[in-house]
Amino acid sequence: MSTEPPSGSGQQPPEDDPFRKQPPPGQGSGSPYDPPSYGSQPPPFGSEPPPYGGGSYPTDPLAGMPPLADSGRRTLARIIDMILVGILVWLLTWAFGVHEYDINSDRMSYAKSLGQSLTAAVLYMGYDTVMLAKSGQTLGKKWLGLRVANLDNGATPSVQTNLIRAAVLWIPFAFCCACIWTVICGGWSFFDKPYKQGLHDKAAKTVVVSTR
């Protein structure tokens, strides 16, 4: 799976973001998406160019950031968030009569089920986008000491970045794949190297780090 997501994942974070990684003088951010930079000296003749840019040869984009989060803790945090939002989904769909139940019309039953799935996807996307834009943490991540960060600078992702991340995770959930897609998308972090990214992280250029 390529680590090259679409461009335009959000505006630059503010300079006073307490989580923004401050590179040493004379070096760039160390983003793996930057073009290679060799400083004042060219690379040795015949050597391969560095895989990542940032003003030195080579620069680790994770330098100066907390360690990457354990995938097991990420999964547990996601389960906690799904339970919390799932309760709200059930209450709303029950209150507005969008819950699933057996009726004679197959078409009406399908409409009820789709309505519930759409409600769930919208609420999950809104929850992830708003919470992560504030501090990089949902309630589940906060309780387990995890945070979402921009890969290139360690800052809290913007609203647009978080919306991309949430859309990749939750839109397929609403229309076809449900929990299967959630498992694949999030479970990708168990095998991804070197950044332990889920598919939604790759799309938004984010990583999940530990705060403990």
Secondary structure as GFF3:
##gff-version 3
##sequence-region A 1 212
A	DSSP	alpha_helix	71	95	.	.	.	ID=ss1
A	DSSP	alpha_helix	106	135	.	.	.	ID=ss2
A	DSSP	alpha_helix	139	144	.	.	.	ID=ss3
A	DSSP	beta_strand	146	150	.	.	.	ID=ss4
A	DSSP	alpha_helix	159	175	.	.	.	ID=ss5
A	DSSP	alpha_helix	178	187	.	.	.	ID=ss6
A	DSSP	three_ten_helix	188	190	.	.	.	ID=ss7
A	DSSP	alpha_helix	199	204	.	.	.	ID=ss8
A	DSSP	beta_strand	206	210	.	.	.	ID=ss9
###
